[in-house]
Amino acid sequence: MLGSLAALLLAASAPGQPPRSLVMLVETSALMPQARIEGERVVEGLHLDLGQALGRRLGREVVARPVPRKRLAEALQRGEGDLLCDYQSDWLPGVFAWSRPFLPDQALLISAAVAPAPAQLSALAGEPIGTVRGYVYPEVSEALRGGFVREDAPDAVTNLQKLELGRVRHALTGRRVLEYQQRLGHVRLALHPPLVVSEVLAQCALSPSSPVGLAALNAAIQGLVAEGELNRLLARYR
């Protein structure tokens, strides 16, 4: 299947010319394990690995381009990038073609062991909770409503640092980020077992001007999942 898919894509290119590269957008605030960015380059991380794996299956080189989070939707709409992954359709305004959900993560509430462990989200009404600026937390907003007190940080790692410094006693984070930071020994604070806020299966979005169609992208994703390559990519950062 992979061979026939790549052949179709190659045949669609101009005679004698390789198919043009796909530009994968990565938000500039992304941190490991999602991405490490140096200047204008994405040099490592899950987003780069995923883009390259999809590119091999699509018969195209993938170039990662950092873009500020506030400009992601505009850049994708204007064709400054072809592909954006590890997002969900309700996180990004605009009309895009969205892949099948496939990239797992969990949204977690973590609490310092010095604080009482909340049995449920509603127990934290009025309590400051570490959050990332610009991110939405629909499950927490629904559970706490007017009692959701955000304590914004620029990124997830800064959020963990604020927790360690005692500036907040509770924080929201993704399991991937937490496990990666714990593996590096960067989380020294004793924590209660995390409270799972939601299960996430993220997607990829295609620009309206992408040279790759949704069917081809979904076929490439299906191959990643069915052949175990996605699990191997995720295992690098656990």
ChimeraX commands (.cxc) that place a marker at each C-alpha (Angstrom):
marker #1 position 0.00,0.00,0.00 radius 0.5
marker #1 position 2.81,2.39,0.90 radius 0.5
marker #1 position 4.55,1.82,-2.40 radius 0.5
marker #1 position 1.44,2.44,-4.46 radius 0.5
marker #1 position 0.59,5.58,-2.46 radius 0.5
marker #1 position 4.06,7.05,-2.94 radius 0.5
marker #1 position 3.94,6.18,-6.64 radius 0.5
marker #1 position 0.65,8.03,-7.10 radius 0.5
marker #1 position 2.05,11.10,-5.39 radius 0.5
marker #1 position 5.23,11.02,-7.45 radius 0.5
marker #1 position 3.25,10.62,-10.65 radius 0.5
marker #1 position 1.28,13.76,-9.85 radius 0.5
marker #1 position 4.47,15.86,-9.89 radius 0.5
marker #1 position 5.87,17.57,-12.96 radius 0.5
marker #1 position 7.89,15.17,-15.18 radius 0.5
marker #1 position 11.44,14.86,-13.93 radius 0.5
marker #1 position 10.76,16.95,-10.85 radius 0.5
marker #1 position 10.56,15.59,-7.29 radius 0.5
marker #1 position 7.33,16.40,-5.43 radius 0.5
marker #1 position 7.60,19.61,-3.49 radius 0.5
marker #1 position 8.33,19.48,0.22 radius 0.5
marker #1 position 5.56,19.65,2.78 radius 0.5
marker #1 position 5.87,22.44,5.33 radius 0.5
marker #1 position 4.86,21.34,8.81 radius 0.5
marker #1 position 4.02,24.15,11.22 radius 0.5
marker #1 position 5.25,23.92,14.83 radius 0.5
marker #1 position 4.31,26.52,17.41 radius 0.5
marker #1 position 7.28,28.50,18.69 radius 0.5
marker #1 position 6.32,27.95,22.33 radius 0.5
marker #1 position 6.55,24.15,21.97 radius 0.5
marker #1 position 9.01,22.47,24.35 radius 0.5
marker #1 position 10.38,18.98,24.59 radius 0.5
marker #1 position 9.19,16.34,24.12 radius 0.5
marker #1 position 7.05,18.09,21.49 radius 0.5
marker #1 position 9.89,20.14,19.96 radius 0.5
marker #1 position 13.21,21.85,20.57 radius 0.5
marker #1 position 13.56,25.01,18.51 radius 0.5
marker #1 position 16.79,26.88,17.79 radius 0.5
marker #1 position 16.25,30.15,15.98 radius 0.5
marker #1 position 14.14,29.35,12.92 radius 0.5
marker #1 position 14.80,25.61,13.06 radius 0.5
marker #1 position 13.04,22.71,14.75 radius 0.5
marker #1 position 15.98,20.48,15.65 radius 0.5
marker #1 position 14.35,17.57,17.50 radius 0.5
marker #1 position 11.23,16.30,19.19 radius 0.5
marker #1 position 8.06,14.33,18.59 radius 0.5
marker #1 position 6.61,16.82,16.08 radius 0.5
marker #1 position 9.70,16.59,13.88 radius 0.5
marker #1 position 9.83,12.79,14.16 radius 0.5
marker #1 position 6.15,12.53,13.30 radius 0.5
marker #1 position 6.45,14.87,10.33 radius 0.5
marker #1 position 9.39,12.94,8.93 radius 0.5
marker #1 position 7.61,9.61,9.42 radius 0.5
marker #1 position 4.53,10.90,7.59 radius 0.5
marker #1 position 6.72,12.37,4.86 radius 0.5
marker #1 position 8.38,9.02,4.18 radius 0.5
marker #1 position 4.96,7.42,3.74 radius 0.5
marker #1 position 3.75,10.26,1.54 radius 0.5
marker #1 position 6.84,10.26,-0.65 radius 0.5
marker #1 position 7.73,13.84,0.27 radius 0.5
marker #1 position 10.36,15.65,2.30 radius 0.5
marker #1 position 8.89,17.47,5.31 radius 0.5
marker #1 position 10.31,20.81,6.47 radius 0.5
marker #1 position 9.34,22.01,9.97 radius 0.5
marker #1 position 8.69,25.74,10.35 radius 0.5
marker #1 position 8.22,27.44,13.75 radius 0.5
marker #1 position 5.25,29.83,13.92 radius 0.5
marker #1 position 3.84,31.70,16.96 radius 0.5
marker #1 position 0.73,30.05,18.38 radius 0.5
marker #1 position -1.44,33.09,17.63 radius 0.5
marker #1 position -0.49,32.90,13.95 radius 0.5
marker #1 position -0.95,29.16,13.41 radius 0.5
marker #1 position -4.47,29.30,11.99 radius 0.5
marker #1 position -3.67,32.27,9.74 radius 0.5
marker #1 position -0.44,30.69,8.48 radius 0.5
marker #1 position -2.19,27.41,7.68 radius 0.5
marker #1 position -5.06,29.20,5.94 radius 0.5
marker #1 position -2.69,31.35,3.84 radius 0.5
marker #1 position -0.63,28.36,2.75 radius 0.5
marker #1 position 2.51,29.32,4.67 radius 0.5
marker #1 position 2.41,25.72,5.88 radius 0.5
marker #1 position 0.75,22.56,4.64 radius 0.5
marker #1 position 0.35,20.55,7.81 radius 0.5
marker #1 position -0.14,21.02,11.54 radius 0.5
marker #1 position -0.21,18.06,13.92 radius 0.5
marker #1 position -0.95,17.35,17.59 radius 0.5
marker #1 position -4.00,19.61,17.56 radius 0.5
marker #1 position -7.76,19.12,17.65 radius 0.5
marker #1 position -10.34,20.84,15.50 radius 0.5
marker #1 position -11.88,22.73,18.43 radius 0.5
marker #1 position -8.47,24.17,19.35 radius 0.5
marker #1 position -7.89,25.92,16.03 radius 0.5
marker #1 position -10.27,28.40,14.36 radius 0.5
marker #1 position -10.72,28.07,10.64 radius 0.5
marker #1 position -11.98,25.62,8.03 radius 0.5
marker #1 position -9.36,22.93,7.55 radius 0.5
marker #1 position -9.36,19.27,6.57 radius 0.5
marker #1 position -8.74,17.27,9.74 radius 0.5
marker #1 position -7.21,13.82,9.89 radius 0.5
marker #1 position -8.54,10.93,11.90 radius 0.5
marker #1 position -7.75,11.25,15.64 radius 0.5
marker #1 position -4.64,9.18,16.39 radius 0.5
marker #1 position -2.07,10.88,18.65 radius 0.5
marker #1 position -2.72,10.01,22.32 radius 0.5
marker #1 position -2.16,12.14,25.39 radius 0.5
marker #1 position -3.89,12.82,28.68 radius 0.5
marker #1 position -4.68,16.17,30.25 radius 0.5
marker #1 position -3.72,15.90,33.92 radius 0.5
marker #1 position -4.27,17.88,37.07 radius 0.5
marker #1 position -1.21,17.48,39.28 radius 0.5
marker #1 position -1.05,18.52,42.92 radius 0.5
marker #1 position 1.86,19.02,45.29 radius 0.5
marker #1 position 1.91,16.38,48.02 radius 0.5
marker #1 position 1.91,19.13,50.68 radius 0.5
marker #1 position -1.63,20.05,49.57 radius 0.5
marker #1 position -4.72,17.88,50.05 radius 0.5
marker #1 position -5.31,15.64,47.06 radius 0.5
marker #1 position -8.51,16.72,45.26 radius 0.5
marker #1 position -10.92,13.85,44.70 radius 0.5
marker #1 position -12.48,15.71,41.76 radius 0.5
marker #1 position -12.11,18.98,39.88 radius 0.5
marker #1 position -14.99,20.66,41.67 radius 0.5
marker #1 position -12.96,20.57,44.90 radius 0.5
marker #1 position -10.66,23.25,43.43 radius 0.5
marker #1 position -13.22,26.00,42.94 radius 0.5
marker #1 position -11.55,29.30,43.83 radius 0.5
marker #1 position -8.09,27.70,44.12 radius 0.5
marker #1 position -5.39,29.06,41.77 radius 0.5
marker #1 position -4.44,26.44,39.17 radius 0.5
marker #1 position -1.31,26.63,37.03 radius 0.5
marker #1 position -2.25,26.98,33.35 radius 0.5
marker #1 position -0.53,27.84,30.07 radius 0.5
marker #1 position -1.30,31.22,28.55 radius 0.5
marker #1 position -3.51,30.94,25.48 radius 0.5
marker #1 position -4.60,27.35,26.17 radius 0.5
marker #1 position -8.22,26.43,26.77 radius 0.5
marker #1 position -9.29,23.81,29.31 radius 0.5
marker #1 position -12.94,23.07,28.51 radius 0.5
marker #1 position -13.40,20.26,31.05 radius 0.5
marker #1 position -12.00,22.38,33.88 radius 0.5
marker #1 position -14.03,25.41,32.81 radius 0.5
marker #1 position -17.17,23.31,32.76 radius 0.5
marker #1 position -16.49,21.74,36.19 radius 0.5
marker #1 position -15.48,24.97,37.97 radius 0.5
marker #1 position -17.29,27.65,35.92 radius 0.5
marker #1 position -16.73,30.96,37.73 radius 0.5
marker #1 position -14.51,29.20,40.27 radius 0.5
marker #1 position -11.77,28.47,37.71 radius 0.5
marker #1 position -8.87,30.69,38.83 radius 0.5
marker #1 position -6.11,30.56,36.20 radius 0.5
marker #1 position -2.47,31.21,37.09 radius 0.5
marker #1 position -0.97,31.54,33.61 radius 0.5
marker #1 position 2.59,30.67,32.66 radius 0.5
marker #1 position 4.20,30.98,29.20 radius 0.5
marker #1 position 4.66,27.21,28.85 radius 0.5
marker #1 position 4.21,23.86,30.60 radius 0.5
marker #1 position 7.74,23.64,31.99 radius 0.5
marker #1 position 7.44,27.06,33.65 radius 0.5
marker #1 position 4.18,25.80,35.14 radius 0.5
marker #1 position 5.99,22.85,36.73 radius 0.5
marker #1 position 8.64,25.22,38.08 radius 0.5
marker #1 position 5.97,27.42,39.68 radius 0.5
marker #1 position 4.55,24.30,41.33 radius 0.5
marker #1 position 7.96,23.40,42.75 radius 0.5
marker #1 position 8.46,26.95,44.04 radius 0.5
marker #1 position 5.12,26.80,45.85 radius 0.5
marker #1 position 3.57,29.61,43.83 radius 0.5
marker #1 position 0.66,27.27,43.04 radius 0.5
marker #1 position -0.34,23.96,44.61 radius 0.5
marker #1 position -2.11,22.57,41.55 radius 0.5
marker #1 position -1.34,22.69,37.82 radius 0.5
marker #1 position -2.67,21.38,34.52 radius 0.5
marker #1 position -0.30,19.61,32.18 radius 0.5
marker #1 position -0.10,16.87,29.58 radius 0.5
marker #1 position 1.11,13.40,30.50 radius 0.5
marker #1 position 3.75,13.46,27.77 radius 0.5
marker #1 position 5.34,16.63,29.17 radius 0.5
marker #1 position 5.17,15.43,32.77 radius 0.5
marker #1 position 6.69,12.01,32.07 radius 0.5
marker #1 position 9.47,13.50,29.92 radius 0.5
marker #1 position 10.41,16.05,32.60 radius 0.5
marker #1 position 10.30,13.35,35.29 radius 0.5
marker #1 position 12.55,11.12,33.19 radius 0.5
marker #1 position 15.10,13.94,32.97 radius 0.5
marker #1 position 14.93,14.41,36.75 radius 0.5
marker #1 position 13.52,17.94,36.43 radius 0.5
marker #1 position 10.50,17.27,38.65 radius 0.5
marker #1 position 11.81,16.80,42.17 radius 0.5
marker #1 position 8.65,17.83,44.01 radius 0.5
marker #1 position 6.57,15.04,45.57 radius 0.5
marker #1 position 3.20,14.85,43.82 radius 0.5
marker #1 position -0.08,13.12,44.47 radius 0.5
marker #1 position -1.10,10.63,41.77 radius 0.5
marker #1 position -2.41,12.82,38.93 radius 0.5
marker #1 position -6.10,13.32,38.31 radius 0.5
marker #1 position -6.96,12.57,34.67 radius 0.5
marker #1 position -8.96,15.52,33.34 radius 0.5
marker #1 position -9.46,14.16,29.81 radius 0.5
marker #1 position -8.20,11.66,27.29 radius 0.5
marker #1 position -6.90,13.31,24.13 radius 0.5
marker #1 position -6.54,11.87,20.64 radius 0.5
marker #1 position -4.99,14.69,18.65 radius 0.5
marker #1 position -5.18,15.14,14.87 radius 0.5
marker #1 position -3.40,16.77,11.96 radius 0.5
marker #1 position -4.86,19.67,9.98 radius 0.5
marker #1 position -4.24,20.28,6.28 radius 0.5
marker #1 position -4.02,23.70,4.65 radius 0.5
marker #1 position -6.52,24.29,1.83 radius 0.5
marker #1 position -3.51,24.64,-0.48 radius 0.5
marker #1 position -1.72,21.48,0.68 radius 0.5
marker #1 position -0.56,19.31,-2.23 radius 0.5
marker #1 position -1.47,16.24,-0.16 radius 0.5
marker #1 position -5.12,15.31,0.21 radius 0.5
marker #1 position -6.88,14.08,3.31 radius 0.5
marker #1 position -7.26,10.51,2.06 radius 0.5
marker #1 position -3.50,10.21,1.47 radius 0.5
marker #1 position -2.73,11.71,4.90 radius 0.5
marker #1 position -5.14,9.33,6.64 radius 0.5
marker #1 position -3.62,6.39,4.79 radius 0.5
marker #1 position -0.15,7.42,5.98 radius 0.5
marker #1 position -1.43,7.78,9.56 radius 0.5
marker #1 position -3.10,4.38,9.36 radius 0.5
marker #1 position 0.23,2.86,8.35 radius 0.5
marker #1 position 2.02,4.55,11.27 radius 0.5
marker #1 position -0.51,3.17,13.73 radius 0.5
marker #1 position -1.01,-0.32,12.26 radius 0.5
marker #1 position 2.70,-1.05,11.89 radius 0.5
marker #1 position 3.63,0.16,15.39 radius 0.5
marker #1 position 5.77,3.07,14.21 radius 0.5
marker #1 position 3.70,5.64,16.13 radius 0.5
marker #1 position 4.20,3.72,19.40 radius 0.5
marker #1 position 7.94,3.56,18.75 radius 0.5
marker #1 position 8.06,7.32,18.19 radius 0.5
marker #1 position 6.15,7.99,21.42 radius 0.5
marker #1 position 8.36,5.57,23.37 radius 0.5
marker #1 position 11.43,7.71,22.63 radius 0.5
marker #1 position 10.10,10.40,24.95 radius 0.5
marker #1 position 8.61,8.40,27.83 radius 0.5
marker link #1:1,2 radius 0.2
marker link #1:2,3 radius 0.2
marker link #1:3,4 radius 0.2
marker link #1:4,5 radius 0.2
marker link #1:5,6 radius 0.2
marker link #1:6,7 radius 0.2
marker link #1:7,8 radius 0.2
marker link #1:8,9 radius 0.2
marker link #1:9,10 radius 0.2
marker link #1:10,11 radius 0.2
marker link #1:11,12 radius 0.2
marker link #1:12,13 radius 0.2
marker link #1:13,14 radius 0.2
marker link #1:14,15 radius 0.2
marker link #1:15,16 radius 0.2
marker link #1:16,17 radius 0.2
marker link #1:17,18 radius 0.2
marker link #1:18,19 radius 0.2
marker link #1:19,20 radius 0.2
marker link #1:20,21 radius 0.2
marker link #1:21,22 radius 0.2
marker link #1:22,23 radius 0.2
marker link #1:23,24 radius 0.2
marker link #1:24,25 radius 0.2
marker link #1:25,26 radius 0.2
marker link #1:26,27 radius 0.2
marker link #1:27,28 radius 0.2
marker link #1:28,29 radius 0.2
marker link #1:29,30 radius 0.2
marker link #1:30,31 radius 0.2
marker link #1:31,32 radius 0.2
marker link #1:32,33 radius 0.2
marker link #1:33,34 radius 0.2
marker link #1:34,35 radius 0.2
marker link #1:35,36 radius 0.2
marker link #1:36,37 radius 0.2
marker link #1:37,38 radius 0.2
marker link #1:38,39 radius 0.2
marker link #1:39,40 radius 0.2
marker link #1:40,41 radius 0.2
marker link #1:41,42 radius 0.2
marker link #1:42,43 radius 0.2
marker link #1:43,44 radius 0.2
marker link #1:44,45 radius 0.2
marker link #1:45,46 radius 0.2
marker link #1:46,47 radius 0.2
marker link #1:47,48 radius 0.2
marker link #1:48,49 radius 0.2
marker link #1:49,50 radius 0.2
marker link #1:50,51 radius 0.2
marker link #1:51,52 radius 0.2
marker link #1:52,53 radius 0.2
marker link #1:53,54 radius 0.2
marker link #1:54,55 radius 0.2
marker link #1:55,56 radius 0.2
marker link #1:56,57 radius 0.2
marker link #1:57,58 radius 0.2
marker link #1:58,59 radius 0.2
marker link #1:59,60 radius 0.2
marker link #1:60,61 radius 0.2
marker link #1:61,62 radius 0.2
marker link #1:62,63 radius 0.2
marker link #1:63,64 radius 0.2
marker link #1:64,65 radius 0.2
marker link #1:65,66 radius 0.2
marker link #1:66,67 radius 0.2
marker link #1:67,68 radius 0.2
marker link #1:68,69 radius 0.2
marker link #1:69,70 radius 0.2
marker link #1:70,71 radius 0.2
marker link #1:71,72 radius 0.2
marker link #1:72,73 radius 0.2
marker link #1:73,74 radius 0.2
marker link #1:74,75 radius 0.2
marker link #1:75,76 radius 0.2
marker link #1:76,77 radius 0.2
marker link #1:77,78 radius 0.2
marker link #1:78,79 radius 0.2
marker link #1:79,80 radius 0.2
marker link #1:80,81 radius 0.2
marker link #1:81,82 radius 0.2
marker link #1:82,83 radius 0.2
marker link #1:83,84 radius 0.2
marker link #1:84,85 radius 0.2
marker link #1:85,86 radius 0.2
marker link #1:86,87 radius 0.2
marker link #1:87,88 radius 0.2
marker link #1:88,89 radius 0.2
marker link #1:89,90 radius 0.2
marker link #1:90,91 radius 0.2
marker link #1:91,92 radius 0.2
marker link #1:92,93 radius 0.2
marker link #1:93,94 radius 0.2
marker link #1:94,95 radius 0.2
marker link #1:95,96 radius 0.2
marker link #1:96,97 radius 0.2
marker link #1:97,98 radius 0.2
marker link #1:98,99 radius 0.2
marker link #1:99,100 radius 0.2
marker link #1:100,101 radius 0.2
marker link #1:101,102 radius 0.2
marker link #1:102,103 radius 0.2
marker link #1:103,104 radius 0.2
marker link #1:104,105 radius 0.2
marker link #1:105,106 radius 0.2
marker link #1:106,107 radius 0.2
marker link #1:107,108 radius 0.2
marker link #1:108,109 radius 0.2
marker link #1:109,110 radius 0.2
marker link #1:110,111 radius 0.2
marker link #1:111,112 radius 0.2
marker link #1:112,113 radius 0.2
marker link #1:113,114 radius 0.2
marker link #1:114,115 radius 0.2
marker link #1:115,116 radius 0.2
marker link #1:116,117 radius 0.2
marker link #1:117,118 radius 0.2
marker link #1:118,119 radius 0.2
marker link #1:119,120 radius 0.2
marker link #1:120,121 radius 0.2
marker link #1:121,122 radius 0.2
marker link #1:122,123 radius 0.2
marker link #1:123,124 radius 0.2
marker link #1:124,125 radius 0.2
marker link #1:125,126 radius 0.2
marker link #1:126,127 radius 0.2
marker link #1:127,128 radius 0.2
marker link #1:128,129 radius 0.2
marker link #1:129,130 radius 0.2
marker link #1:130,131 radius 0.2
marker link #1:131,132 radius 0.2
marker link #1:132,133 radius 0.2
marker link #1:133,134 radius 0.2
marker link #1:134,135 radius 0.2
marker link #1:135,136 radius 0.2
marker link #1:136,137 radius 0.2
marker link #1:137,138 radius 0.2
marker link #1:138,139 radius 0.2
marker link #1:139,140 radius 0.2
marker link #1:140,141 radius 0.2
marker link #1:141,142 radius 0.2
marker link #1:142,143 radius 0.2
marker link #1:143,144 radius 0.2
marker link #1:144,145 radius 0.2
marker link #1:145,146 radius 0.2
marker link #1:146,147 radius 0.2
marker link #1:147,148 radius 0.2
marker link #1:148,149 radius 0.2
marker link #1:149,150 radius 0.2
marker link #1:150,151 radius 0.2
marker link #1:151,152 radius 0.2
marker link #1:152,153 radius 0.2
marker link #1:153,154 radius 0.2
marker link #1:154,155 radius 0.2
marker link #1:155,156 radius 0.2
marker link #1:156,157 radius 0.2
marker link #1:157,158 radius 0.2
marker link #1:158,159 radius 0.2
marker link #1:159,160 radius 0.2
marker link #1:160,161 radius 0.2
marker link #1:161,162 radius 0.2
marker link #1:162,163 radius 0.2
marker link #1:163,164 radius 0.2
marker link #1:164,165 radius 0.2
marker link #1:165,166 radius 0.2
marker link #1:166,167 radius 0.2
marker link #1:167,168 radius 0.2
marker link #1:168,169 radius 0.2
marker link #1:169,170 radius 0.2
marker link #1:170,171 radius 0.2
marker link #1:171,172 radius 0.2
marker link #1:172,173 radius 0.2
marker link #1:173,174 radius 0.2
marker link #1:174,175 radius 0.2
marker link #1:175,176 radius 0.2
marker link #1:176,177 radius 0.2
marker link #1:177,178 radius 0.2
marker link #1:178,179 radius 0.2
marker link #1:179,180 radius 0.2
marker link #1:180,181 radius 0.2
marker link #1:181,182 radius 0.2
marker link #1:182,183 radius 0.2
marker link #1:183,184 radius 0.2
marker link #1:184,185 radius 0.2
marker link #1:185,186 radius 0.2
marker link #1:186,187 radius 0.2
marker link #1:187,188 radius 0.2
marker link #1:188,189 radius 0.2
marker link #1:189,190 radius 0.2
marker link #1:190,191 radius 0.2
marker link #1:191,192 radius 0.2
marker link #1:192,193 radius 0.2
marker link #1:193,194 radius 0.2
marker link #1:194,195 radius 0.2
marker link #1:195,196 radius 0.2
marker link #1:196,197 radius 0.2
marker link #1:197,198 radius 0.2
marker link #1:198,199 radius 0.2
marker link #1:199,200 radius 0.2
marker link #1:200,201 radius 0.2
marker link #1:201,202 radius 0.2
marker link #1:202,203 radius 0.2
marker link #1:203,204 radius 0.2
marker link #1:204,205 radius 0.2
marker link #1:205,206 radius 0.2
marker link #1:206,207 radius 0.2
marker link #1:207,208 radius 0.2
marker link #1:208,209 radius 0.2
marker link #1:209,210 radius 0.2
marker link #1:210,211 radius 0.2
marker link #1:211,212 radius 0.2
marker link #1:212,213 radius 0.2
marker link #1:213,214 radius 0.2
marker link #1:214,215 radius 0.2
marker link #1:215,216 radius 0.2
marker link #1:216,217 radius 0.2
marker link #1:217,218 radius 0.2
marker link #1:218,219 radius 0.2
marker link #1:219,220 radius 0.2
marker link #1:220,221 radius 0.2
marker link #1:221,222 radius 0.2
marker link #1:222,223 radius 0.2
marker link #1:223,224 radius 0.2
marker link #1:224,225 radius 0.2
marker link #1:225,226 radius 0.2
marker link #1:226,227 radius 0.2
marker link #1:227,228 radius 0.2
marker link #1:228,229 radius 0.2
marker link #1:229,230 radius 0.2
marker link #1:230,231 radius 0.2
marker link #1:231,232 radius 0.2
marker link #1:232,233 radius 0.2
marker link #1:233,234 radius 0.2
marker link #1:234,235 radius 0.2
marker link #1:235,236 radius 0.2
marker link #1:236,237 radius 0.2
marker link #1:237,238 radius 0.2
view
